[in-house]
Amino acid sequence: MRIGKFELAEPQPELRSPHVIASLTPWVDAGSVGSLTIERLERYMDAQDAGKLAVPGTYFDFTRYRPVMYYEDGQRKMKIPNADIRWAKGSGDHDFIFFHMLEPHSFAEEYLDAIVEVLQYLNVKRFCRIGAMYDAVPHTRPLLVMGTLNGEPLNSVEGVEGNRRRPYQGPSSIMNIVGDRLIASGIESMMLMGRLPHYVELEADFAGRSKMLQVLSSLYGFPAEYAASRRDTQQYERVTSEMQRNPQIKSLVERLESDYDARRGGRRRQQEQREEEASEETLTPLPPSIEQFLGELGNSSNEN
């Protein structure tokens, strides 16, 4: 079945209030955190093919996204890069659509229109894009995930930090327009972005994947085993071992740890202050006679 520029499999499943979990390659997918997370969810949830672009070469340059040769049952086959869509049944109130998006090389505006059109056709309720970026954070502390919902800081999900030290300004992806277009059409747009240590550039960062899966599990109630992995600790343990033999890296990590702890401490104090202010707002006002008595008591104490 053709919907705009996408070819959808038939028959289409009846999805309940579907939420999209999407990754964007290669932009903002440091350590392949977004794509690795979706692949693991697809495997655990037995995701099925839902559709893909009918003519991917319209938007992608196959000298930059290379086709992959492989053998299946003795037959040589080729996988052509595409914007693949898969679906899976959820155990809660929502079913899920997994969207492997690629950044376009040409006809970007048409590509954006096609994505918005197919998501509207699938009656999507929320579009959640996940990924990761490199940042000045130490690998010896819990990884951070920044989040927004409809462009506003996301503070209500366990494991998510709503604010960065300063808003990002600089080169971006045309694909960010997808979220804006969906918000305008009444679909929620969420972004979850992991922060990985900039001095550890791993092709596949399993610690980042585990952290992202933990956040998604707190958001959607996925089983704990989705995020369980021994490879995440093994990778960073090797980094720590190498760090002990390199004084410069060790000094860098110590400075990053100090900065990380200071920022986290500041956020905790701000949160405590907000809670204190909120509790003060709920106190019942004292009668005027009591207020006057306490004021006079304070004045006499100062004089003494």
Secondary structure, DSSP 8 states (H G I E B T S, - for coil): -EETTEEE-SS----SS-EEEEEEESTTBGGGHHHHHHHHHHHHHT-EEEEEES-GGGT--TTTS--EEEEETTEEEEE----EEEEE--SSS--EEEEEEE--SS-HHHHHHHHHHHHHHTT-SEEEEEEEEEES--TTS--EEEEEETTEE--SSTT-B---SS---S---TTHHHHHHHHHTT-EEEEEEEEEETT---SS-HHHHHHHHHHHHHHH---GGGT--SHHHHHHHHHHHHHTT-HHHHHHHHHHHHHHHHHHHHHHHHHHHHHHHHHHHTS----HHHHHHHHHHHHHHHH-
